[in-house]
Amino acid sequence: MSQHGKWTADDVPDLAGKTIVVTGGNSGIGFEAARQMARKGAHVILACRDTGKAREAVAQIHTLQPSASLEAMQLDLASLESVHRFARDFAAKGIPLDVLCNNAGVMAIPRRTTAEGFEMQLGTNHLGHFALTGLLLEPLLAAPAARVVTVSSTAHKPGRIDFDDLQGEKTYRKWIAYAQSKLANLLFAYELQRRLDAAGARAISLACHPGYSATNLQAVGPQMSGSRIAARLMDLGNRFFSQSAAMGALPTLYAATAPDARGADYIGPDGFMENAGHPKKARSTARSHDREVARRLWEVSEQLTSVRYALPVPASS
């Protein structure tokens, strides 16, 4: 702990011998989380859409920490074929997976679709990670005490799961779609924990959010829509109101490594409105804990991705 009793990256325990996958680990929060976990001895796999950028990130971390054990692997969460290929390639290693950080995502972009025709934000942020986690379940369960960490956002608060228009085909509003995807992240994380509990598994599922952190995430939507005003506003927000990506990564690091973190925990910054600060246990909305919605979303996600988990359905409460 720091001199003020705040949890920092220096509190990450020794991770020697552990294998960790971070989706979107080439930049922002994912990069900082990968860097710190490699610093503490883990073998960290940066699972990224652009392998060139992933290799650059590996080289950058090696410059800072020459002894770090890192690997770049290709993963496009907007393509189920790519998700399956990544899972096969990891399985071929024949090793347990200690931590899966479901970190990568897109935010508030104009309507686009994935390779399978899913709305891009739901498809990347939720469905891609849902499929990835299910396909990596065997190596996760083979680890002594694996963790699945899913990165959500305070933007989940206005979110609702619109089963009548899940893909935004009737009406699409980019921020509403983003909020839906971030709520889906939490519904998934909590439901996964219930199913792991029902199976008596040692693995746990947690969620976290980074607060308002300066990353490339904010710039993509304005760039895709060609809005200079929106791009300027996002830049100003990052300059004057956000915390660093290194600070934003702390909730992910806490969820992934802290000895006192528990299944179904939700970790966020401890500052005003959870926008910045050091990690603490946070609260998510009542909608994120709706078991019926979670069960239905799980079933729909299985149908859409054709990925089914070898875990029992938890008993209704």
Phi, psi and omega per residue, in radians:
M1 nan 2.642 3.069
S2 -1.244 3.050 -3.117
Q3 -1.128 -0.310 3.113
H4 -1.689 0.175 3.127
G5 1.313 0.350 -3.129
K6 -1.725 2.443 -3.138
W7 -1.299 2.299 -3.140
T8 -2.277 3.098 3.130
A9 -1.089 -0.424 3.090
D10 -1.185 -0.293 3.118
D11 -1.494 -0.093 3.042
V12 -1.049 2.211 -3.098
P13 -1.265 3.012 3.085
D14 -1.062 2.225 -3.085
L15 -2.009 0.302 -3.126
A16 -0.987 2.339 3.115
G17 1.562 -0.104 -3.114
K18 -1.685 2.555 3.063
T19 -1.950 2.267 -3.041
I20 -2.284 2.336 3.050
V21 -1.900 2.249 3.076
V22 -2.109 1.973 3.074
T23 -1.310 2.463 -3.088
G24 1.125 0.638 -3.060
G25 -1.436 0.099 -3.081
N26 -1.497 -0.230 -3.112
S27 -2.673 2.927 2.998
G28 1.025 -2.417 -3.083
I29 -1.093 -0.714 3.133
G30 -1.071 -0.733 3.111
F31 -1.093 -0.806 -3.112
E32 -1.142 -0.696 3.105
A33 -1.130 -0.769 3.126
A34 -1.078 -0.751 -3.123
R35 -1.056 -0.794 -3.091
Q36 -1.232 -0.660 3.140
M37 -1.248 -0.582 3.031
A38 -1.183 -0.654 3.100
R39 -1.030 -0.541 -3.130
K40 -1.640 0.232 2.933
G41 1.817 -0.052 3.140
A42 -1.309 2.697 2.910
H43 -1.556 2.011 -3.018
V44 -1.929 2.219 3.095
I45 -1.781 2.083 3.073
L46 -1.555 1.865 -3.092
A47 -1.678 1.837 -2.944
C48 -2.368 2.649 3.107
R49 -1.141 -0.753 -3.113
D50 -1.770 1.801 -3.079
T51 -1.184 -0.476 3.080
G52 -1.095 -0.798 3.103
K53 -1.168 -0.600 3.110
A54 -1.130 -0.721 3.122
R55 -1.166 -0.642 3.064
E56 -1.085 -0.700 3.117
A57 -1.144 -0.711 3.090
V58 -1.047 -0.787 -3.139
A59 -1.113 -0.670 3.137
Q60 -1.136 -0.730 3.116
I61 -1.164 -0.687 3.122
H62 -1.104 -0.560 3.082
T63 -1.093 -0.671 -3.138
L64 -1.422 -0.621 -3.078
Q65 -2.398 1.493 -3.030
P66 -0.983 -0.505 -3.080
S67 -1.546 0.014 -3.092
A68 -1.082 2.471 3.107
S69 -1.770 1.904 -3.015
L70 -2.376 2.750 -3.129
E71 -2.659 2.445 3.069
A72 -1.837 2.291 3.072
M73 -2.332 2.535 -3.093
Q74 -1.398 2.296 3.079
L75 -2.660 2.061 3.034
D76 -1.940 1.851 -3.083
L77 -1.198 -0.222 3.091
A78 -1.555 0.196 3.103
S79 -2.422 2.000 3.135
L80 -1.158 -0.490 3.060
E81 -1.081 -0.754 3.104
S82 -1.142 -0.696 3.118
V83 -1.075 -0.793 3.115
H84 -1.093 -0.737 -3.123
R85 -1.111 -0.758 3.104
F86 -1.037 -0.806 -3.115
A87 -1.084 -0.691 3.106
R88 -1.138 -0.756 -3.124
D89 -1.125 -0.675 3.111
F90 -1.202 -0.755 -3.140
A91 -1.030 -0.571 -3.129
A92 -1.137 -0.350 3.089
K93 -1.218 -0.438 3.104
G94 1.183 0.562 -3.114
I95 -2.173 2.718 3.046
P96 -1.219 2.768 3.055
L97 -1.985 2.024 -3.043
D98 -1.442 -0.662 -3.126
V99 -2.492 2.299 2.981
L100 -2.023 2.023 3.094
C101 -1.746 1.831 3.090
N102 -1.423 1.463 -2.952
N103 -1.869 -0.641 -2.995
A104 -1.084 2.648 3.109
G105 -3.058 2.967 3.033
V106 -2.185 2.699 -3.028
M107 -2.393 2.209 2.956
A108 0.872 0.924 3.132
I109 -1.756 2.771 3.002
P110 -1.015 2.724 -3.045
R111 -1.076 2.146 3.034
R112 -2.351 2.921 3.113
T113 -2.213 2.709 3.091
T114 -1.389 3.141 3.134
A115 -1.023 -0.529 -3.135
E116 -1.614 0.026 3.111
G117 1.571 0.201 3.077
F118 -1.367 2.608 2.995
E119 -0.990 2.330 -2.895
M120 -1.051 -0.707 -3.080
Q121 -1.224 -0.794 3.072
L122 -1.146 -0.722 -3.085
G123 -1.135 -0.714 -3.128
T124 -1.426 -0.920 -3.008
N125 -1.215 -0.669 -3.090
H126 -1.914 -1.066 -2.979
L127 -1.118 -0.686 3.097
G128 -1.082 -0.769 3.118
H129 -1.244 -0.602 3.068
F130 -1.027 -0.842 3.141
A131 -1.136 -0.763 -3.119
L132 -1.047 -0.834 -3.121
T133 -1.078 -0.756 3.129
G134 -1.096 -0.698 -3.124
L135 -1.290 -0.356 3.096
L136 -1.751 0.173 -3.051
L137 -1.067 -0.682 -3.106
E138 -1.084 -0.893 3.092
P139 -1.165 -0.492 3.064
L140 -1.154 -0.792 -3.128
L141 -1.245 -0.323 3.112
A142 -1.383 -0.282 3.121
A143 -1.345 2.689 -3.119
P144 -1.049 -0.664 -3.100
A145 -2.775 1.226 -3.033
A146 -1.240 2.742 3.055
R147 -2.269 2.403 2.967
V148 -1.938 2.036 -3.104
V149 -1.939 2.058 -3.123
T150 -1.919 2.172 -3.070
V151 -1.535 2.055 3.097
S152 -1.864 -2.577 -3.074
S153 -2.862 2.720 2.999
T154 -1.111 -0.285 3.085
A155 -1.164 -0.133 3.088
H156 -1.203 -0.336 -2.966
K157 -1.048 -0.758 3.053
P158 -1.463 0.010 -3.027
G159 -1.214 2.541 3.019
R160 -2.441 2.563 3.090
I161 -1.583 1.953 -3.099
D162 -1.654 1.534 -3.090
F163 -1.153 -0.373 3.112
D164 -1.374 -0.309 3.122
D165 -2.612 0.949 -3.006
L166 -1.040 -0.591 -3.063
Q167 -1.690 0.154 3.100
G168 1.106 0.576 -3.121
E169 -1.409 -0.516 3.124
K170 -1.479 -0.876 3.130
T171 -2.409 2.266 3.129
Y172 -2.204 2.130 2.977
R173 -2.209 2.170 -2.922
K174 -1.071 -0.681 -3.127
W175 -1.306 -0.584 3.072
I176 -1.162 -0.702 3.105
A177 -1.131 -0.668 3.106
Y178 -1.135 -0.790 3.126
A179 -1.051 -0.699 3.099
Q180 -1.066 -0.756 -3.106
S181 -1.162 -0.622 3.139
K182 -1.315 -0.568 2.993
L183 -1.149 -0.707 3.106
A184 -1.038 -0.664 3.080
N185 -0.987 -0.772 -3.116
L186 -1.256 -0.756 3.096
L187 -1.005 -0.730 3.106
F188 -1.129 -0.832 -3.087
A189 -1.049 -0.766 -3.120
Y190 -1.241 -0.698 3.137
E191 -1.187 -0.645 3.084
L192 -1.066 -0.723 3.107
Q193 -1.080 -0.736 3.120
R194 -1.071 -0.674 -3.124
R195 -1.299 -0.608 3.039
L196 -1.130 -0.702 3.079
D197 -1.072 -0.766 -3.124
A198 -1.105 -0.507 3.122
A199 -1.504 -0.118 -3.069
G200 1.184 0.493 -3.083
A201 -1.367 2.688 3.080
R202 -1.454 -0.360 3.135
A203 -1.206 2.654 3.108
I204 -2.271 2.745 3.114
S205 -2.101 2.245 -3.140
L206 -2.291 2.894 3.054
A207 -2.291 2.854 3.119
C208 -2.724 2.965 2.985
H209 -2.544 2.629 -3.007
P210 -1.607 0.046 -2.996
G211 1.238 -2.645 3.106
Y212 -1.741 1.766 -3.054
S213 -2.101 2.509 -3.107
A214 -1.357 1.862 3.099
T215 -2.445 3.121 3.087
N216 -1.265 -0.235 -3.061
L217 -0.983 -0.727 -3.060
Q218 -1.176 -0.424 -3.028
A219 -1.473 -0.380 -2.992
V220 -1.140 -0.816 -3.117
G221 -1.011 -0.926 3.091
P222 -1.028 -0.642 3.112
Q223 -1.124 -0.752 -3.116
M224 -1.204 -0.574 -3.129
S225 -1.537 -0.183 3.136
G226 1.261 0.427 -3.106
S227 -1.633 1.888 3.120
R228 -1.218 -0.608 -3.137
I229 -1.130 -0.837 3.122
A230 -1.080 -0.689 3.120
A231 -1.105 -0.720 3.139
R232 -1.150 -0.721 3.126
L233 -1.113 -0.738 3.106
M234 -1.104 -0.696 3.123
D235 -1.117 -0.752 3.117
L236 -1.116 -0.717 3.110
G237 -1.066 -0.739 3.114
N238 -1.141 -0.610 -3.088
R239 -1.276 -0.714 -2.926
F240 -1.959 -0.320 -3.030
F241 -2.131 -0.194 -3.035
S242 -1.695 2.876 2.965
Q243 -1.723 2.968 -3.110
S244 -1.226 2.788 3.054
A245 -1.083 -0.571 3.116
A246 -1.096 -0.728 3.072
M247 -1.226 -0.685 3.131
G248 -1.103 -0.405 3.141
A249 -1.391 -0.250 -3.057
L250 -1.045 -0.750 3.088
P251 -1.050 -0.656 3.076
T252 -1.108 -0.803 -3.139
L253 -1.091 -0.726 3.118
Y254 -1.089 -0.855 -3.123
A255 -1.085 -0.624 -3.068
A256 -1.387 -0.428 -2.948
T257 -2.345 -0.404 -3.018
A258 -1.104 2.291 -3.106
P259 -1.072 -0.482 -3.086
D260 -1.638 0.071 3.053
A261 -1.256 2.484 -3.080
R262 -2.198 2.815 3.084
G263 -1.004 2.448 -3.127
A264 1.246 0.144 2.994
D265 -1.171 2.648 3.038
Y266 -2.222 2.050 -2.995
I267 -1.941 2.324 3.095
G268 -2.569 3.070 3.123
P269 -1.170 2.682 -3.057
D270 -1.676 0.081 -3.102
G271 -1.446 -3.005 -3.095
F272 -0.998 2.177 -3.135
M273 0.970 0.390 3.124
E274 1.035 0.472 3.134
N275 -1.396 -0.508 -3.078
A276 -2.723 2.893 3.070
G277 2.196 -2.912 -3.115
H278 -1.649 2.737 -2.999
P279 -1.198 2.487 3.037
K280 -2.622 2.905 3.058
K281 -1.297 2.254 -3.062
A282 -2.006 3.058 3.098
R283 -2.027 2.469 3.040
S284 -1.920 2.999 -3.036
T285 -1.169 2.808 3.071
A286 -1.038 -0.623 3.134
R287 -1.065 -0.561 -3.139
S288 -1.217 -0.294 -3.137
H289 -1.828 0.181 -3.132
D290 -1.302 1.854 -3.032
R291 -1.167 -0.592 -3.136
E292 -1.192 -0.766 3.087
V293 -1.116 -0.722 3.128
A294 -1.073 -0.759 -3.139
R295 -1.127 -0.731 -3.136
R296 -1.164 -0.738 3.113
L297 -1.095 -0.689 3.100
W298 -1.044 -0.818 -3.128
E299 -1.100 -0.748 3.111
V300 -1.131 -0.692 3.133
S301 -1.124 -0.703 3.070
E302 -1.083 -0.753 -3.135
Q303 -1.131 -0.758 -3.086
L304 -1.226 -0.672 -3.080
T305 -1.637 -0.284 -3.036
S306 1.059 0.457 3.049
V307 -1.916 2.111 -3.128
R308 -2.081 2.347 -3.074
Y309 -1.500 2.413 3.073
A310 -1.469 1.016 3.128
L311 -2.315 2.525 3.137
P312 -1.240 2.623 3.048
V313 -1.298 2.227 -3.119
P314 -1.157 2.622 3.112
A315 -1.148 2.541 3.105
S316 -1.183 2.455 3.139
S317 -1.562 nan nan
